Amino acid sequence: MTDQNRVIIVGAGHNGLVCAAYLARAGREVLVLEASNRVGGAAVTREFAPGFRVSACAHLSYLLDAAISRELGLSSHGLKHARENLRTVAVAGNGDHLVLDGGRLEAGRLPDKDRAALAEYHARMLRFARVLAQQHNRRPPRIAGGGRREVLAAAMLGLDVRRLGRNSMREFLRIAAINIFDVLEESFETPLLKGALGLDAVLGTSLGPRSNNSVLTLLHRMSGTAQGPAGRLSLPEGGMGAISEALAAAARAGGARIRTGCAVARITLDGARVSGVELEGGEMLSAGSVVSNADPARTLLGLLGARHLETGFVHRVRHIRSKGMAAKLHLALDALPEFTQLPAQFAGERLVIAPDLVYLEHAFDHAKYGHCSPEPALEITIPSVHDRTLAPAGKHVLSAVVQYAPFDPRASGDGPRRELLERALGVLERHAPGIRRLVVASELLLPADIEREFRITGGHWHHGELALDQFMMLRPVPGAAQYAMPVGGLYLCGAGCHPGGGVMGSAGRNAAKAVLATERAA
Amino acid sequence: MSIRDAMGRKEHFRKAVWETPFHPRTAALNTLNEWHRWKDYTTADAYFDQALEYAAIRNACAVFDLTPMTKHRITGPDALPFLNRLITRDVSRIKPGKVGYCVWCDDNGQVIDDGTVFHLHAGDYRLCSQERQLDWLSRSAFGFNVSIVEDTHDIAALALQGPTSCAVLKAIGCNGIERLAPFGIAWFPFAGGELMVSRTGYTGDLGYELWIDPVLALSLWDVLFDQGAQHGIRPMGTHALEVARIEAGFIQAGVDFLPADQAIRLDRTRSPFELDLARLVDLGKPNFNGRRALLAEQRRGSRYRLVRLDVEGNKPARSAYVYDRKRNVVGTVTSAEWSPSAKSNIALASMQVPWGRPGDELWAEIYYQRELKWSRVMARCRVVEGPFFDPPRRRATPAADF
């Protein structure tokens, strides 16, 4: 059959585009099908009010794999950064802010003890994050039934941990599965510092600072920074969509075709192998392989169907924990807001509002029981400070991650959205008096809205909680961690796979390698 | 005790071990008063004499209370696709009015249980299993438009097995029953209700299984024993049935294989190939639980082989190790009995591949006790192909009168 060489990629999220680019460069006929009208998935820039554009889901770049960026020549495809190496400002209600550049305090007051501990803590966590970063571009080892290659892969992982040295290894093993609350409590005194560092560990997760695995999520977040300068917090010019546009250009340059506005209704089968896809309009497209950038549950239970899989596997896929708790707030502002006593030079940095760890844990508690946090924690960027393409002259856009909002709130209808918007504006007003009066338009995306707009089951950034039981060779589920699914010719390439979410691209590249390796073996 | 009281309320919680609807009759006939617990029903080991009960199976007919066997009613538009994904064989070939023996596996191709699928009416199935399966069936139902009801309590069932079984059914009014082929189902009006008869059983003989509303259970029992008296009808307990099923070469979950969902150790489970049930596996179906693992096993080869052994001497080789030329343990006997019909000492054994080929020199290590003194004997074993006892009357249609 002539279409056997064709690879269809379902979804033009950043991982789908990375996968498309690598497969196209390897000479495959690649067709990317995207349901929405623009490429990028959760790394997109879109208008939310007339003249105001914003990174609609992910709003900071810090994990994009440096090798992928280089190999695909993203800068030659137009990717520029409006600002690199953003500082983090721990915003204090009383104006006693802390400005952090990694492990260094750039401005603000900290006791000497905390200042020293901060440098030590940052270095220690980076060392551990590097172990994770080393795994990003590797296929996770199989747990059972593997040959020499699997044993070797598992040994490499062990070796990476062992190379930390005895004391660090012991420390790594001690904290890898525990919670960030305890780790920060034993390292620091200043509540504001602990709050800001704690927020890093739980952003985008369904974890509170006292939940176990919250150290692992921190290390995952830091694993980009661990790569070096490329992993610093940065704002792409034109928003996160610029990364996707550059990836799409790289894929097209390699020969891939990208069709937007065509949603895949189902993955079709010929016997026990995939034969292509059927679009929502009924159009049938055939292909030898189908690679899905959609989340595991949507791909396997929605597009493919449980009946084409085995009972135990379906059971595991159904129980992937993938309910998100992060909401996204977008404000169109008439002018740059002023945070109490924050010098204007810092307004364009990454601003975090998490006064202390108990505040953060309380915010989580409400969401755990189905309510929006009455006092949410915020991660704020005002990208228009650096990037004039996003707002009309003199005006600004504010983009904030709001923690926490339940995926399935107790209350129905528009109530929870209105309530959380009000609460978030309340928190903002306390720290930046007068900001409310600057708001021209607003948009709040709850996890359920994120599920709808970005087609991510559960609305979770990572397509599934990052936790030890859903990590590496257990991601998305045991028995499917090597990108190839149990149905012949079907692959996953999204954040639901190793190494997980964040705009990274590694899952897409690893999946492309898996497709090519399978073809070679056949 | 009935599972429901006169008001239709469930009463099952009042007792840990229940009695079947036939209990008033089985209890009266159980002169040995020997019972055991089978899936939370009290069940007779034997009624009056195990050997005579067995003799009735092979020479007249015997009645076994089958009610405790786990039963599920599977209906809905996706009943067939559901079963075809669950079960290793092609269920679409079991036509309405037919029964099929089957096994089902986990994702690793290891057998969870064996049982029978009854295709009662188009798209309407009964699945009988040895073990409780509602959890696995419900879990497997995700993505299918199917209804699964465990109705063990709601159906009274008897096995009527033996050469005169057909004659007894004719005598109670099952007209034309002799034309029912093996694995066929027929329905007859009975006492204002309906009696379902399937030509199935666990004895490898001419025999039937009878399915009826529990309220008619005692009427059925009474008319069977009334009309069956002249045909030598007897009640039988599990001991007699056990001898018959081993003679027929039938396996039993928990005895000849460990249900995969109960296993903790990886090497304790068995695939259908390893249980000599390759005929029940249709790898041509695009998907069913265990298919990928079974394809891989087919390429790689199996670890075990289930064999039938004819053991020298007359001491049943229960739980015996099987040796290769008296040196290495190469297998284990899972079931063993003296077979009165085959007049031989028979056993089912799970052998490590490649052992168990016809002609292999194998030895069973049998321990036995005489007046409190244990002795050990090494008995030579011969691998037998096919059942130990397989009378032509088992399949003859029309069924003969004896």
Contacts between the chains, C-beta under 8 A, distances in Angstrom:
chain1	res1	chain2	res2	distance
A	269	B	286	6.9
A	271	B	286	4.7
A	272	B	286	4.6
A	272	B	287	6.3
A	272	B	291	7.5
A	301	B	142	8.0
A	301	B	143	6.7
A	305	B	143	6.0
A	306	B	142	5.2
A	306	B	143	2.8
A	306	B	144	7.6
A	307	B	78	7.8
A	307	B	81	6.0
A	307	B	82	7.9
A	307	B	85	5.7
A	307	B	143	5.2
A	307	B	144	6.2
A	307	B	287	7.2
A	308	B	286	7.5
A	308	B	287	5.3
A	309	B	287	7.2
A	310	B	107	4.3
A	310	B	287	7.5
A	310	B	288	7.9
A	310	B	289	4.8
A	310	B	290	7.1
A	310	B	291	7.6
A	310	B	292	7.6
A	311	B	85	7.8
A	311	B	86	7.6
A	311	B	106	7.5
A	311	B	107	6.9
A	311	B	136	7.1
A	311	B	139	5.7
A	311	B	140	4.3
A	311	B	289	5.2
A	312	B	106	5.8
A	312	B	107	3.9
A	312	B	289	7.6
A	313	B	107	5.8
A	314	B	142	5.7
A	314	B	143	6.9
A	315	B	139	5.5
A	315	B	142	7.6
A	318	B	142	6.5
A	479	B	107	7.5
A	486	B	292	6.2
